Amino acid sequence: MLEWLQDYNWPPADLICEYLLKFPLITYKKEISEILNSNDNVWKYWILLRLIKPSITKNDHWLIPRIREIIMNPSVDEKGEEVDKIAQEILEIFI
């Protein structure tokens, strides 16, 4: 289902995200980790903005090392897609 969030402009993306937000992020730990470690920066952006940012809790500490890595050492493409900015916003919520 996370594949539908690769481009949030796809018509069903919002409905799918609403459904996914009903579950803790740990439910998708493997998939989210794979996305955040991929080169698909648009997908990272949407996952961070629409799934992680609105639902992150203290239980999601497993996300923080990768989020910090994006903030501290963003790739050119992560900067271009503003993935680093969303990561910073998420870290501020978490702390």
VMD Tcl script that draws the C-alpha trace (Angstrom):
set ca {
  {0.00 0.00 0.00}
  {2.93 2.34 0.59}
  {3.66 2.21 -3.13}
  {0.53 4.30 -3.69}
  {2.27 7.10 -1.80}
  {5.18 7.30 -4.25}
  {3.46 10.26 -5.85}
  {0.85 11.90 -3.67}
  {-0.78 13.37 -6.76}
  {-2.25 9.96 -7.58}
  {-5.99 10.09 -6.82}
  {-6.15 7.25 -4.25}
  {-3.06 8.39 -2.29}
  {-4.95 10.49 0.23}
  {-7.46 7.73 1.03}
  {-4.72 5.14 1.38}
  {-2.73 7.41 3.65}
  {-5.78 7.98 5.87}
  {-6.10 4.20 6.21}
  {-2.39 3.68 6.94}
  {-2.43 6.38 9.63}
  {-4.75 4.16 11.68}
  {-1.80 1.86 12.43}
  {1.43 2.52 14.34}
  {4.45 3.25 12.16}
  {6.20 0.13 13.51}
  {3.66 -1.86 11.48}
  {5.52 -0.71 8.36}
  {9.02 -0.59 9.85}
  {10.71 -2.70 7.15}
  {9.00 -0.90 4.28}
  {9.52 2.59 5.70}
  {13.19 1.83 6.33}
  {13.60 0.64 2.75}
  {11.94 3.79 1.41}
  {14.04 6.12 3.56}
  {17.19 4.32 2.40}
  {16.21 4.39 -1.27}
  {17.10 6.91 -3.96}
  {13.44 7.78 -4.56}
  {13.44 11.19 -2.93}
  {9.91 12.09 -3.98}
  {8.66 8.96 -2.22}
  {10.75 9.78 0.86}
  {9.25 13.26 0.89}
  {5.66 11.99 0.81}
  {6.28 9.26 3.39}
  {7.89 11.75 5.74}
  {5.29 14.46 5.19}
  {2.06 12.50 5.01}
  {2.72 9.37 7.06}
  {5.55 9.93 9.54}
  {5.13 13.60 10.45}
  {1.47 13.35 11.51}
  {1.86 10.11 13.44}
  {5.36 9.89 14.93}
  {5.47 9.06 18.64}
  {8.19 8.33 21.19}
  {7.78 4.65 20.27}
  {9.16 5.43 16.83}
  {12.70 6.03 18.04}
  {13.91 3.56 15.39}
  {13.31 6.28 12.78}
  {15.47 8.92 14.42}
  {18.94 7.76 13.29}
  {17.91 7.84 9.61}
  {16.07 11.15 10.03}
  {19.15 12.68 11.66}
  {21.32 11.32 8.86}
  {19.08 13.00 6.26}
  {19.32 16.29 8.18}
  {23.07 16.16 8.75}
  {24.16 14.78 5.39}
  {21.43 15.21 2.78}
  {22.14 14.21 -0.78}
  {21.78 16.83 -3.49}
  {18.48 15.23 -4.51}
  {17.19 15.11 -0.91}
  {17.91 18.84 -0.66}
  {16.25 19.43 -4.02}
  {13.08 17.67 -2.91}
  {13.26 19.32 0.55}
  {13.43 15.92 2.24}
  {15.93 17.39 4.70}
  {13.50 20.17 5.69}
  {10.67 17.72 6.39}
  {13.10 15.52 8.33}
  {14.04 18.55 10.48}
  {10.37 19.28 11.18}
  {9.83 15.67 12.24}
  {12.86 15.71 14.54}
  {11.53 18.87 16.21}
  {8.19 17.13 16.83}
  {9.92 14.04 18.21}
  {12.15 15.94 20.64}
}
mol new
graphics top color blue
foreach p $ca { graphics top sphere $p radius 0.5 }
foreach p [lrange $ca 0 end-1] q [lrange $ca 1 end] { graphics top cylinder $p $q radius 0.2 }
display resetview
